Amino acid sequence: MTSQPHPDQSTPEEYLRRLTEGDEILYLKEAAALVRKSEGTMRYYRHLGIGPRSFRHGRNVAYWKIDLVLWLAEEAAQPAGRSDGAHAHARPQVGRSSRTTTRTRETE
C-alpha cells in the first residue's frame, strides 16, 4: 500500500517535473512580494486554507511560482470577490461581550 502525500507536499516526481519545466520555488517572503500581500496575510491565508497551494521545504513554507500565478488568475476571474464567503474574515470574538468592562478599584 502506497501512502498518499499530504496535500501541501509535492511528490519527488512532481518536484523533478516542475523543475525541469522551468518552474521555480519561492519562499514566503518572495511569494508575498509577487502577489503583493504581506507575509502575515500569506500565513493567515495558509492557515485558513484559502491561499495559493503551498508546501514545506525543509523548515520553510514554499510555493511553486506557477501556483501563485494560477491563484492570482483565479482571484482576478471573480470580479465581485469571492461569492462563497471564503475570504479572510477577522476571527469572531468568541466568549466576549460587545461591552467592554473596566476594573475599578474600590476606595475606602
N, C-alpha and C positions, 0 to 999 in steps of 0.2 A: 504494500500500500504506500503510495507516494503522498507526502504531505503537501497541501496547497500553501503557497506563500501568503503571508499577511498581505492585505490589500495595499498597504503602504510600501511593501518591499518589492523590488524588481528581482526577477529570476536572473541567474547568471547569463542565460541565453538572451533575455531581453536587454540586459545591460550591454552585452557584447554587440548585439544587433544595433542598438541605438548609437553606440559609439562609432561603429563602422559606417553608419549612415550620416554621421556628422552632427548628431545631437550632442549637446554638452550639459554637464551637471552644473547647476547654480546653487550656491548655498543661500541660506535665508537672507542675508544682507543683500546679495546680488539679485535675488528673486524679488525682494521688496522694491528695490530700485527699478527693476524692469517694469513691474506692474504699478509703480508709483503709489505704493501703500507703505505704511510704517511697518517695522519689524513686529511691533506689538500687534498690529492688525492682522498680519500674516499668521502669527501664533494663535490669535483668537479664532481666525477662520479655520485653522487646522484643528483646533480644539472642538469647534462646532461641526466640523466635517463638511463645510461649505466652500472651502477654498480650492485652489488647484491641487491636483494629486501630488503628494509629497512622499518621501521615504527617508529612512535613517541611513546615513552614510557614515559609518563609524559613530561618533558621538554627535554628529551634526545632522540637522534637518536639511534635506536637499530636494531639489526639483529638477526635472528634465525641462530644458528650455522650451521644447515644443509643447509640453503640457501647460506651461504658463501662457503661451501664445493661444492655444486652443481654449483655455479658460477665459482669457480676455475676449476672444471672439464670441464665446457663448454668452458672456455678460453683455457684450455690445448688441447681440441679437435680441435682447429683451428691452425694447425701448421704454417701457413703463416700469422698469425694475423687475424684481423677482415677484411673480404673482403667487408663488407657493409659500410666501412668507419665510423663506429660508435665508433671509439676510441677517446681518449681525445686529440683533437687538441687545440692548443692555439687559443684564440679568435682572429678573424681578427681585424686589426686596422682600424675601420670604420671612415671615415672622416679625415684621416691623410695622408699627402703626404709621399712619400718614402724619400724625402729630409728633413733633419732636418733644421730648421731655428733657428737662434740665434738672439737675440735682441742686438743691439749695440746702445750705447749712442752717440748721435751726439755731437761733440766737437765744440765749438765756435771759 
